[in-house]
Amino acid sequence: MEFILNNICHKTLNIAAICPLSNALGPGKRFVIWVQGCCFSCHNCGSPEWRPTIDAIQLNPNELATMILSSPDIEGITISGGEPILQVVGLVETLRLVKAKRSLSVICYTGFTLEALKERSDPVIDEFLATIDILVDGPYEDSLNDNKGWRGSSNQRVYFLSGLYQGLEDDFHNRRRDIEIHLLNKKYLLVGIKPTALPAGIEL
């Protein structure tokens, strides 16, 4: 798929939401970042409000890295969106700053395939991939949402790029999904992989 990264030279990050501590998007306690803006139009997207390219929370890499490093109990970072690759420059710089201080694992969800990213031969994207432990790639396909695992639909592939968490491959494909509801800044934030239906008793 041909794509244009209009803001690939920008370091300022446009963030849709942040959850400082979650157990629903990967192994262990994780700091979760959702970027604002997406170039895909996945049917029945789990976060349609984060698809438009509009101004949300503006953070520079140092500000975001400071927030991550101030979360002492996390073992890693999960990046989703929106589409993270559209803000790869700012994310790379953020991860550089974080990894200079702490060894935290990184999981990233992207609508692009790993092949498409590698074909660009872009040094910034290559560096980003080198910092990621697990990449979940490919667009969300609502008809293939089997309500299992730490990926949205069964067409999405899970790459253990660093070998870390390799033994958890079955969890990414088959584990029971967890949904968390956080109250952040007086707003409810639903955290987790999109279920085929909300659990009984939950109304938002």
N, CA and C of each residue as an Amber inpcrd file, in Angstrom:
protein
   612
   0.8450000  -1.2020000   0.0000000   0.0000000   0.0000000   0.0000000
   0.8780000   1.2480000   0.0000000   0.6070000   2.1460000  -0.9180000
   1.3650000   3.3970000  -0.9800000   0.9240000   4.3060000   0.1590000
   1.8690000   4.9300000   0.8220000   1.4900000   5.8420000   1.8860000
   2.4460000   7.0230000   1.9410000   1.9360000   8.1160000   2.4600000
   2.7140000   9.3460000   2.5740000   2.7660000   9.7410000   4.0400000
   3.9600000   9.9660000   4.5510000   4.1180000  10.3620000   5.9380000
   4.3940000  11.8660000   5.9640000   3.3270000  12.6310000   5.9970000
   3.4590000  14.0800000   5.8720000   4.2390000  14.7100000   7.0200000
   4.1820000  14.1020000   8.2020000   4.8400000  14.7270000   9.3470000
   6.0420000  13.9260000   9.8200000   6.6730000  13.2050000   8.9030000
   7.7430000  12.3100000   9.3130000   8.9590000  13.0660000   9.8530000
   9.0960000  14.3490000   9.5560000  10.2400000  15.1060000  10.0480000
   9.9310000  15.8160000  11.3660000   8.7090000  15.6890000  11.8620000
   8.3040000  16.4030000  13.0670000   8.5690000  15.5780000  14.3120000
   9.1640000  16.2110000  15.3190000   9.4090000  15.5220000  16.5810000
   8.2630000  15.6940000  17.5530000   7.5090000  16.7730000  17.4330000
   6.3900000  16.9850000  18.3480000   5.3530000  15.8900000  18.1360000
   4.9290000  15.2880000  19.2340000   3.9820000  14.1830000  19.1660000
   2.5630000  14.6730000  19.4120000   1.6410000  14.1400000  18.6380000
   0.2190000  14.4460000  18.7810000  -0.4370000  13.2120000  19.4030000
  -0.7160000  13.2830000  20.6920000  -1.1200000  12.1210000  21.4700000
  -2.6250000  12.1410000  21.7320000  -3.2840000  11.0350000  21.4190000
  -4.7220000  10.9250000  21.6600000  -5.0150000  10.6440000  23.1210000
  -4.2640000   9.7110000  23.7110000  -4.5030000   9.3310000  25.1050000
  -3.2830000   8.6200000  25.6540000  -3.1920000   8.6250000  26.9760000
  -2.1150000   7.9450000  27.6890000  -2.7220000   7.2260000  28.8790000
  -2.2860000   6.0010000  29.1020000  -2.6490000   5.2610000  30.3170000
  -1.3410000   4.8660000  31.0020000  -1.0460000   5.4510000  32.1600000
   0.2520000   5.2110000  32.7950000   0.4680000   3.7800000  33.2800000
  -0.6120000   3.0190000  33.4610000  -0.4460000   1.6650000  33.9810000
  -1.5990000   0.7810000  33.5270000  -1.2730000  -0.2430000  32.7380000
  -2.3040000  -1.1580000  32.2460000  -1.7480000  -2.5680000  32.1800000
  -2.6370000  -3.5400000  32.3840000  -2.2860000  -4.9500000  32.2270000
  -2.9940000  -5.5720000  31.0210000  -3.6520000  -4.7520000  30.2040000
  -4.5270000  -5.2740000  29.1560000  -3.9310000  -5.2480000  27.7540000
  -2.7320000  -4.6750000  27.5930000  -2.1640000  -4.5460000  26.2510000
  -0.7250000  -5.0540000  26.2030000  -0.5840000  -6.2900000  26.6210000
   0.7300000  -6.9060000  26.6060000   1.1150000  -7.4370000  27.9660000
   2.2120000  -8.1860000  28.0290000   2.6290000  -8.8070000  29.2860000
   3.0960000  -7.7910000  30.3220000   2.7330000  -8.0320000  31.5670000
   3.1680000  -7.1700000  32.6590000   2.4490000  -5.8420000  32.6890000
   2.9060000  -4.9720000  33.5830000   2.3380000  -3.6330000  33.6930000
   2.9850000  -2.7370000  32.6480000   2.1300000  -1.9990000  31.8870000
   2.6530000  -1.2710000  30.7530000   2.1340000   0.1610000  30.7220000
   2.9790000   1.0540000  30.2380000   2.6230000   2.4460000  29.9610000
   2.1190000   2.4690000  28.5270000   0.8670000   2.8790000  28.3310000
   0.2630000   2.7970000  26.9990000   0.0970000   4.1850000  26.3880000
   0.4930000   4.2960000  25.1280000   0.4090000   5.5430000  24.3710000
  -0.4270000   5.2920000  23.1260000  -1.4230000   6.1330000  22.9050000
  -2.1800000   6.1070000  21.6510000  -1.9310000   7.4190000  20.9260000
  -1.4630000   7.3660000  19.7080000  -1.2320000   8.5870000  18.9400000
  -2.5160000   8.9840000  18.2180000  -2.6260000  10.2730000  17.9310000
  -3.7880000  10.7980000  17.2010000  -3.4740000  10.8340000  15.7130000
  -4.4170000  10.3420000  14.9070000  -4.2630000  10.3900000  13.4600000
  -3.9430000   9.0380000  12.8590000  -4.6950000   8.6730000  11.8200000
  -4.4920000   7.3840000  11.1570000  -4.7820000   7.5290000   9.6700000
  -4.0490000   6.7710000   8.8610000  -4.2340000   6.8090000   7.4170000
  -5.0510000   5.6230000   6.9180000  -5.5250000   4.7940000   7.8410000
  -6.3450000   3.6400000   7.4690000  -7.8060000   3.9230000   7.7970000
  -8.6830000   3.1830000   7.1770000 -10.1190000   3.3320000   7.4240000
 -10.7130000   1.9550000   7.7110000 -10.2450000   1.3340000   8.7630000
 -10.6770000  -0.0170000   9.1000000 -12.1480000  -0.0100000   9.5220000
 -12.9360000  -0.8920000   8.9350000 -14.3530000  -0.9890000   9.2640000
 -14.5310000  -1.3430000  10.7410000 -15.4000000  -0.6000000  11.4250000
 -15.6970000  -0.8400000  12.8350000 -14.4420000  -0.7100000  13.6970000
 -13.6370000   0.2610000  13.3810000 -12.4110000   0.5540000  14.1370000
 -12.7220000   0.6840000  15.6220000 -11.8180000   0.1950000  16.4600000
 -12.0410000   0.2570000  17.8980000 -11.8290000   1.6320000  18.4920000
 -11.1770000   2.5280000  17.7690000 -10.9300000   3.8790000  18.2860000
 -11.1260000   4.9110000  17.1750000 -12.3450000   5.0290000  16.6490000
 -12.5910000   5.9300000  15.5080000 -12.3160000   7.3880000  15.8300000
 -12.4390000   7.7790000  17.0830000 -12.1960000   9.1680000  17.4540000
 -10.7230000   9.5400000  17.3580000  -9.8470000   8.5550000  17.2470000
  -8.4130000   8.8190000  17.1550000  -7.9010000   8.7090000  15.7270000
  -8.7940000   8.5200000  14.7660000  -8.3930000   8.4470000  13.3680000
  -8.1460000   9.8150000  12.7270000  -8.9630000  10.8350000  12.9780000
  -8.7460000  12.1280000  12.3040000  -7.4080000  12.7640000  12.6850000
  -6.8030000  13.4220000  11.7240000  -5.5580000  14.1470000  11.9930000
  -5.9150000  15.5360000  12.5010000  -6.1800000  15.5990000  13.7870000
  -6.5300000  16.8530000  14.4560000  -5.6360000  17.0120000  15.6670000
  -5.4930000  18.2360000  16.1430000  -4.6470000  18.4720000  17.3040000
  -5.2650000  17.8550000  18.5500000  -4.4380000  17.1210000  19.2770000
  -4.8590000  16.5190000  20.5390000  -3.8800000  16.9840000  21.6200000
  -3.2460000  16.0570000  22.3100000  -2.2650000  16.4270000  23.3410000
  -0.8960000  16.5660000  22.6800000  -0.3580000  17.7600000  22.7090000
   0.9390000  18.0220000  22.0850000   2.0560000  17.8390000  23.1110000
   2.9660000  16.9020000  22.8350000   4.0860000  16.6370000  23.7320000
   5.3640000  16.5150000  22.9170000   6.4570000  17.0450000  23.4490000
   7.7300000  16.7780000  22.7990000   8.3040000  15.4860000  23.3860000
   9.2770000  14.8670000  22.7250000   9.8140000  13.5860000  23.2060000
  10.3180000  13.6210000  24.6440000  10.9380000  14.7170000  25.0440000
  11.4470000  14.8010000  26.4080000  10.3040000  14.7660000  27.4210000
   9.2080000  15.4640000  27.1110000   8.0450000  15.4630000  28.0140000
   7.4410000  14.0690000  28.1290000   7.2990000  13.3890000  26.9920000
   6.7100000  12.0580000  27.0250000   7.6460000  11.0700000  27.7170000
   8.9370000  11.1560000  27.4310000   9.8980000  10.2640000  28.0870000
   9.8910000  10.4610000  29.5940000   9.7850000  11.7150000  30.0450000
   9.7370000  12.0000000  31.4830000   8.5120000  11.3590000  32.1240000
   7.3830000  11.4030000  31.4310000   6.1700000  10.7750000  31.9430000
   6.3540000   9.2590000  32.0610000   6.9490000   8.6540000  31.0610000
   7.1770000   7.2090000  31.0850000   8.1100000   6.8340000  32.2290000
   9.1950000   7.5650000  32.3500000  10.1980000   7.2510000  33.3710000
   9.7060000   7.5150000  34.7820000   8.6530000   8.2990000  34.9060000
   8.0930000   8.5730000  36.2420000   7.1290000   7.4700000  36.6820000
   6.9300000   6.4540000  35.8480000   6.0890000   5.3110000  36.2100000
   6.9900000   4.1690000  36.6570000   7.2310000   4.0270000  37.9490000
   8.2730000   3.1110000  38.4320000   7.9370000   1.6320000  38.3110000
   6.6670000   1.2620000  38.2480000   6.2880000  -0.1450000  38.3260000
   6.0950000  -0.8270000  36.9820000   6.3050000  -0.1210000  35.8820000
   6.0560000  -0.7170000  34.5720000   7.2490000  -1.5430000  34.1000000
   6.9480000  -2.5480000  33.2700000   8.0310000  -3.3020000  32.6390000
   8.1470000  -2.9860000  31.1550000   7.1910000  -2.1870000  30.6530000
   7.2820000  -1.8760000  29.2420000   6.3060000  -0.8120000  28.7870000
   6.3950000  -0.5320000  27.5010000   5.5900000   0.4980000  26.8320000
   4.8250000  -0.1740000  25.7000000   3.5660000   0.1870000  25.5420000
   2.7810000  -0.2590000  24.3910000   2.3430000   0.9780000  23.6110000
   2.5720000   0.9570000  22.3040000   2.2550000   2.0930000  21.4350000
   1.2040000   1.6630000  20.4270000   0.1320000   2.4320000  20.3450000
  -0.9480000   2.1210000  19.4160000  -1.5320000   3.4310000  18.9080000
  -2.7680000   3.3980000  18.4290000  -3.3160000   4.6470000  17.9200000
  -4.7590000   4.5210000  17.4880000  -5.0470000   5.3440000  16.4670000
  -4.1900000   6.0520000  15.5310000  -3.1450000   5.1340000  14.8730000
  -2.2400000   5.7520000  14.1360000  -1.1760000   5.0120000  13.4590000
   0.1830000   5.5270000  13.9110000   0.9170000   4.7370000  14.7180000
   2.2080000   5.1810000  15.2570000   3.2370000   5.5600000  14.1950000
   3.2470000   4.8830000  13.0520000   4.2890000   5.1550000  12.0580000
   4.1980000   6.5860000  11.5240000   3.0260000   7.1780000  11.5700000
   2.8890000   8.5590000  11.1160000   3.6280000   9.5390000  12.0200000
   4.0180000   9.0890000  13.2100000   4.7350000   9.9530000  14.1460000
   6.0470000   9.3000000  14.5950000   6.6490000   8.5830000  13.6470000
   7.7950000   7.7540000  13.9850000   8.9950000   8.5690000  14.4750000
   9.1880000   9.7680000  13.9610000  10.3570000  10.5620000  14.3660000
  10.2870000  10.8900000  15.8580000   9.1390000  11.3880000  16.3020000
   8.9850000  11.7140000  17.7110000   9.0370000  10.4840000  18.5940000
   8.4950000   9.3770000  18.1150000   8.5190000   8.1420000  18.9060000
   9.9380000   7.5960000  19.0380000  10.7030000   7.6510000  17.9650000
  12.0930000   7.1920000  18.0230000  12.8800000   7.9980000  19.0490000
  12.7160000   9.3120000  19.0120000  13.4450000  10.1620000  19.9570000
  13.0000000   9.8700000  21.3930000  11.7200000   9.6610000  21.5930000
  11.2110000   9.3310000  22.9240000  11.8290000   8.0420000  23.4400000
  11.8540000   7.0270000  22.5920000  12.4040000   5.7430000  23.0170000
  13.9070000   5.8150000  23.2550000  14.6070000   6.6420000  22.4830000
  16.0400000   6.8580000  22.7460000  16.2480000   7.3770000  24.1680000
  15.4530000   8.3850000  24.5310000  15.5880000   9.0000000  25.8530000
  15.2320000   8.0160000  26.9630000  14.1820000   7.2410000  26.7440000
  13.7530000   6.2700000  27.7680000  14.7980000   5.1790000  27.9450000
  15.2630000   4.6130000  26.8450000  16.1750000   3.4840000  26.9250000
  17.5560000   3.8790000  27.4340000  17.8770000   5.1630000  27.3810000
  19.1310000   5.6310000  27.9760000  19.0840000   5.5590000  29.4990000
  17.8730000   5.5100000  30.0480000  17.6950000   5.4970000  31.5050000
  17.2390000   4.1370000  32.0370000  16.3570000   3.4660000  31.2840000
  15.7820000   2.2100000  31.7680000  15.6080000   1.2240000  30.6270000
  15.6960000  -0.0450000  30.9770000  15.4850000  -1.0980000  29.9940000
  14.0230000  -1.5240000  30.0500000  13.2030000  -0.9190000  29.1880000
  11.7870000  -1.2230000  29.1310000  11.4640000  -1.8780000  27.7880000
  10.6170000  -2.8720000  27.8240000  10.2090000  -3.5130000  26.5640000
   9.2410000  -2.6110000  25.8130000   9.1510000  -2.8280000  24.4980000
   8.2960000  -1.9980000  23.6490000   7.4550000  -2.8930000  22.7380000
   6.1370000  -2.6580000  22.7640000   5.2010000  -3.3120000  21.8600000
   4.5680000  -2.2230000  21.0030000   4.4310000  -2.4740000  19.7130000
   3.8090000  -1.4970000  18.8210000   2.7870000  -2.1770000  17.9270000
   1.6250000  -1.5330000  17.8140000   0.5720000  -1.9620000  16.8990000
   0.5550000  -1.0110000  15.7070000   0.6110000  -1.5580000  14.4960000
   0.5860000  -0.7230000  13.2990000  -0.2810000  -1.3690000  12.2240000
  -0.9360000  -0.5380000  11.4270000  -1.7110000  -1.0360000  10.2970000
  -0.8460000  -1.4130000   9.1120000   0.3990000  -0.9330000   9.0900000
   1.3150000  -1.2760000   8.0130000   1.8880000  -2.6680000   8.2420000
   2.1920000  -3.3680000   7.1730000   2.8690000  -4.6570000   7.3140000
   4.3610000  -4.4160000   7.5240000   5.0050000  -5.3770000   8.1380000
   6.4420000  -5.2680000   8.3510000   7.1620000  -5.1630000   7.0110000
   6.6920000  -5.8850000   6.0070000   7.3310000  -5.8270000   4.6840000
   7.2660000  -4.4130000   4.1130000   6.1060000  -3.7610000   4.2450000
   5.9580000  -2.4030000   3.7120000   6.8900000  -1.4320000   4.4180000
   7.0610000  -1.6050000   5.7040000   7.9480000  -0.7150000   6.4570000
   9.4020000  -0.9280000   6.0510000   9.8080000  -2.1620000   5.8880000
  11.1940000  -2.4440000   5.5020000  11.4860000  -1.9860000   4.0730000
  10.4780000  -2.0680000   3.2020000  10.6780000  -1.6720000   1.8090000
  10.9730000  -0.1900000   1.6530000  10.5790000   0.6100000   2.6290000
  10.8590000   2.0550000   2.5510000  12.3400000   2.3720000   2.6850000
  13.0980000   1.4550000   3.3120000  14.5330000   1.6830000   3.5440000
  14.7580000   3.0540000   4.1770000  13.9210000   3.3730000   5.1340000
  13.9970000   4.6560000   5.8390000  14.7630000   4.4440000   7.1330000
  15.8730000   5.1630000   7.3530000  16.6790000   4.9270000   8.5590000
  15.9280000   5.1860000   9.8550000  14.9710000   6.1200000   9.8440000
  14.2090000   6.3910000  11.0660000  13.2690000   5.2290000  11.3720000
  12.5930000   4.7270000  10.3520000  11.7230000   3.5710000  10.5550000
  12.5460000   2.3530000  10.9560000  13.7190000   2.1870000  10.3480000
  14.5860000   1.0590000  10.7030000  15.0160000   1.1530000  12.1680000
  15.3400000   2.3640000  12.6180000  15.7270000   2.5280000  14.0170000
  14.5450000   2.2350000  14.9420000  13.3620000   2.6820000  14.5230000
  12.1660000   2.4130000  15.3170000  11.9490000   0.9130000  15.4610000
  12.0460000   0.1810000  14.3600000  11.8690000  -1.2710000  14.4130000
  12.9260000  -1.9250000  15.3020000  14.1180000  -1.3590000  15.3140000
  15.1970000  -1.9270000  16.1320000  14.9550000  -1.7390000  17.6210000
  14.1080000  -0.7790000  17.9860000  13.8170000  -0.5440000  19.4090000
  12.6010000  -1.3340000  19.8800000  11.8850000  -1.9590000  18.9400000
  10.6350000  -2.6430000  19.2710000  10.9020000  -4.1230000  19.5450000
  10.3230000  -4.6140000  20.6020000  10.4400000  -6.0380000  20.9200000
   9.3620000  -6.8510000  20.2170000   8.1370000  -6.3190000  20.1960000
   7.0310000  -7.0200000  19.5400000   6.3020000  -6.0470000  18.6250000
   6.1350000  -6.4360000  17.3690000   5.3710000  -5.6580000  16.4010000
   4.1360000  -6.4660000  16.0110000   2.9610000  -5.8780000  16.1780000
   1.7200000  -6.4760000  15.6940000   1.3310000  -5.6830000  14.4550000
   1.3380000  -6.3320000  13.2970000   1.1890000  -5.5790000  12.0520000
  -0.0950000  -5.9200000  11.3050000  -0.4340000  -5.0530000  10.3670000
  -1.5710000  -5.2720000   9.4820000  -2.8280000  -4.5610000   9.9480000
  -3.6880000  -4.1880000   9.0090000  -4.9230000  -3.4750000   9.3500000
  -5.9070000  -4.3690000  10.0870000  -6.7240000  -3.7460000  10.9200000
  -7.7690000  -4.4730000  11.6380000  -8.8580000  -4.9000000  10.6580000
  -9.2410000  -6.1810000  10.7170000 -10.3210000  -6.7190000   9.8810000
 -11.4410000  -7.1600000  10.8090000 -12.5330000  -6.4150000  10.8220000
 -13.5930000  -6.6820000  11.7900000 -14.1690000  -8.0900000  11.6480000
 -14.2720000  -8.5840000  10.4230000 -14.8270000  -9.9210000  10.2080000
 -13.9070000 -11.0210000  10.7290000 -12.6520000 -10.6780000  11.0050000
 -11.6750000 -11.6540000  11.4980000 -11.3610000 -11.4440000  12.9760000
 -12.1700000 -10.6550000  13.6510000 -12.0050000 -10.4790000  15.1010000
 -12.5910000 -11.7070000  15.7860000 -11.7200000 -12.5860000  16.2900000
 -12.1700000 -13.8350000  16.9090000 -12.2500000 -13.7230000  18.4350000
 -12.0960000 -12.4890000  18.9330000 -12.2350000 -12.2190000  20.3710000
 -11.1720000 -12.9420000  21.1990000 -10.0130000 -13.1500000  20.6030000
  -8.9430000 -13.8410000  21.3100000  -7.6290000 -13.0830000  21.1300000
  -6.8250000 -13.1230000  22.1620000  -5.4460000 -12.6930000  22.0530000
  -5.1990000 -11.2010000  22.1730000  -3.9050000 -10.8560000  22.1030000
  -3.4650000  -9.4680000  22.1740000  -3.2730000  -8.9040000  20.7670000
  -4.1200000  -9.3180000  19.8170000  -4.1570000  -8.6900000  18.4930000
  -5.6150000  -8.5610000  18.1070000  -5.9300000  -7.5700000  17.2710000
  -7.3180000  -7.2430000  17.0150000  -8.0560000  -8.2320000  16.1530000
  -7.3880000  -8.7700000  15.1350000  -8.0240000  -9.7110000  14.2140000
  -6.9880000 -10.7380000  13.7730000  -7.4840000 -11.8900000  13.3490000
  -6.5940000 -13.0280000  13.1130000  -5.6510000 -12.8420000  11.9270000
  -5.9180000 -11.8590000  11.0620000  -4.9980000 -11.5890000   9.9540000
  -3.7270000 -10.8840000  10.4170000  -3.7790000 -10.2380000  11.5630000
  -2.6210000  -9.4910000  12.0490000  -1.5450000 -10.4570000  12.5360000
  -0.3180000 -10.1430000  12.1930000   0.8020000 -11.0120000  12.5520000
   1.5690000 -10.4270000  13.7140000   2.1640000 -11.2990000  14.5040000
   2.9190000 -10.8900000  15.6900000   4.3780000 -11.2620000  15.4750000
   5.2390000 -10.2450000  15.4730000   6.6710000 -10.4630000  15.2660000
   7.4200000 -10.1970000  16.5730000   8.1830000 -11.1800000  17.0200000
   9.0250000 -11.0310000  18.2030000  10.4000000 -10.5920000  17.7050000
  10.5240000  -9.3050000  17.4560000  11.6940000  -8.7900000  16.7440000
  12.9860000  -8.9500000  17.5330000  12.9010000  -8.8680000  18.8600000
  14.1080000  -8.9950000  19.6770000  14.2450000 -10.3790000  20.3080000
  13.2040000 -11.1930000  20.1900000  13.2110000 -12.4950000  20.8520000
  12.6190000 -12.4520000  22.2500000  12.4600000 -11.2500000  22.8070000
  11.8580000 -11.1090000  24.1290000  10.3950000 -11.5240000  24.0700000
   9.9460000 -12.2060000  25.0810000   8.5540000 -12.6800000  25.1840000
   8.2120000 -13.7550000  24.1550000   9.2140000 -14.3540000  23.5200000
   8.9560000 -15.3580000  22.4970000   8.0510000 -16.4820000  23.0200000
   8.2140000 -16.8090000  24.2930000   7.4200000 -17.8760000  24.8780000
   5.9640000 -17.5220000  25.0820000   5.5950000 -16.2560000  24.8310000
   4.2190000 -15.8140000  25.0230000   3.4530000 -15.7020000  23.7070000
   3.9470000 -16.3410000  22.6740000   3.2920000 -16.2320000  21.3600000
   1.8290000 -16.6690000  21.4210000   1.5490000 -17.7270000  22.1820000
   0.1660000 -18.1990000  22.2630000  -0.7390000 -17.1590000  22.9010000
  -0.2110000 -16.3920000  23.8630000  -1.0210000 -15.3510000  24.4990000
  -1.4660000 -14.2970000  23.4910000  -0.6000000 -13.9460000  22.5660000
  -0.9450000 -12.9200000  21.5850000  -2.0260000 -13.3960000  20.6230000
  -2.1420000 -14.7170000  20.4610000  -3.1190000 -15.2460000  19.5150000
  -4.3640000 -15.8410000  20.1660000  -4.2310000 -16.3330000  21.3890000
  -5.3280000 -17.1380000  21.9340000  -5.7950000 -16.7970000  23.3450000
  -5.0930000 -15.9510000  24.0810000  -5.4720000 -15.7210000  25.4700000
  -6.8160000 -14.9900000  25.5710000  -7.4420000 -15.1370000  26.7300000
  -8.6710000 -14.3870000  26.9880000  -8.3450000 -12.8990000  27.0590000
  -9.1780000 -12.0950000  26.4480000  -8.9360000 -10.6540000  26.4540000
  -9.3920000 -10.0180000  27.7560000  -8.6290000  -9.0390000  28.2010000
  -8.9870000  -8.2570000  29.3770000  -9.3480000  -6.8450000  28.9320000
 -10.3880000  -6.2980000  29.5180000 -10.7800000  -4.9190000  29.2650000
 -10.7300000  -4.1590000  30.5770000 -10.0490000  -3.0280000  30.5750000
  -9.9580000  -2.1750000  31.7560000 -10.6810000  -0.8610000  31.4880000
 -11.2710000  -0.3130000  32.5200000 -11.8800000   1.0120000  32.4160000
 -11.1550000   1.9290000  33.3960000 -10.5260000   2.9630000  32.8660000
  -9.7740000   3.9140000  33.6770000 -10.4820000   5.2630000  33.6520000
 -10.4510000   5.9430000  34.7680000 -10.9490000   7.3100000  34.8290000
  -9.7330000   8.2260000  34.8250000  -9.5350000   8.9070000  33.7030000
  -8.3690000   9.7740000  33.5380000  -8.8430000  11.1500000  33.1020000
  -8.4220000  12.1620000  33.8360000  -8.8100000  13.5380000  33.5060000
 -10.3260000  13.6860000  33.3590000 -11.0530000  13.0400000  34.2870000
 -12.5140000  13.1130000  34.3510000 -13.2010000  12.4880000  33.1340000
 -12.4670000  11.6420000  32.4010000 -13.0440000  10.9320000  31.2670000
 -12.7560000   9.4470000  31.4100000 -13.6840000   8.6240000  30.9110000
 -13.4830000   7.1860000  30.9310000 -12.6480000   6.7680000  29.7330000
 -11.6710000   5.8940000  29.9930000 -10.8230000   5.3620000  28.9360000
 -10.9180000   3.8450000  28.9730000 -11.3830000   3.2580000  27.8840000
 -11.4760000   1.8100000  27.7620000 -10.1570000   1.2950000  27.2030000
  -9.4860000   0.4330000  27.9590000  -8.1570000  -0.0490000  27.5790000
  -8.2150000  -1.5530000  27.3270000  -7.7120000  -1.9720000  26.2020000
  -7.6830000  -3.3880000  25.8520000  -7.9550000  -3.5780000  24.3710000
  -7.8260000  -4.8150000  23.9210000  -8.0950000  -5.1290000  22.5220000
  -9.5950000  -5.1510000  22.2930000 -10.0250000  -4.5730000  21.1880000
 -11.4510000  -4.4480000  20.8850000 -12.1560000  -5.7990000  20.9570000
 -13.1540000  -5.9340000  21.8510000 -13.9280000  -7.1780000  21.9120000
 -15.0310000  -7.1790000  20.8540000 -15.5640000  -8.3470000  20.5630000
 -16.6930000  -8.4120000  19.6350000 -17.9380000  -7.8040000  20.2650000
 -17.9720000  -7.8110000  21.6150000 -19.0510000  -7.1370000  22.3510000
 -18.5250000  -6.8260000  23.7430000 -19.0180000  -5.7310000  24.3380000
 -18.5920000  -5.4090000  25.6980000 -19.1310000  -6.4540000  26.6560000
 -18.3460000  -6.7510000  27.7070000 -18.8350000  -7.7140000  28.7000000
 -20.1540000  -7.2670000  29.3050000 -20.9580000  -8.2290000  29.7410000
 -22.2490000  -7.9350000  30.3440000 -22.0840000  -7.0060000  31.5290000
 -22.9590000  -6.0280000  31.6100000 -22.9310000  -5.1030000  32.7380000
 -22.1700000  -3.8310000  32.4680000 -21.4230000  -3.7760000  31.3650000
 -20.6650000  -2.5660000  31.0350000 -21.4350000  -1.7380000  30.0260000
 -21.7040000  -0.5080000  30.3910000 -22.3690000   0.4220000  29.4850000
 -21.6190000   1.7370000  29.5080000 -21.2210000   2.2090000  28.3250000
 -20.4760000   3.4680000  28.2320000 -21.2130000   4.4150000  27.3020000
